[in-house]
Amino acid sequence: ELTPSERRVAQLAASGMTNRDVATELFVSVKTVEANMSRIYRKLGIRSRAELGRVVGKQSSTIVQEDVDQDVECDTDTDGP
């Protein structure tokens, strides 16, 4: 599982930003981004930014679907005052 900071770096990198762009956006060094990317690749079992884009896209749609499912569950709750 990615840490919150690794998730943010992964999202920005998957969106097409360079390591330098990600570093500037997050106010960290390029070396920090590179270290995060190494951990992200290892944890996700991937080897390229293209693969990262596919994995991040799948995770984002899963998270969105989980949010939608939770909203539906809340809307169907008939217990009330």
URDA-V677019 format. One line per field, one symbol per residue. phi: phi as a letter, one per 20 degrees, with the letter a starting at -180 (. if undefined). A space follows every 10 residues. Layout:
phi=???
This chain:
phi=.ffgffffff fffffoffgf fffffelcef fffgffffff gffemccbff fggfffffff ffffffffgf fffffefdfb f
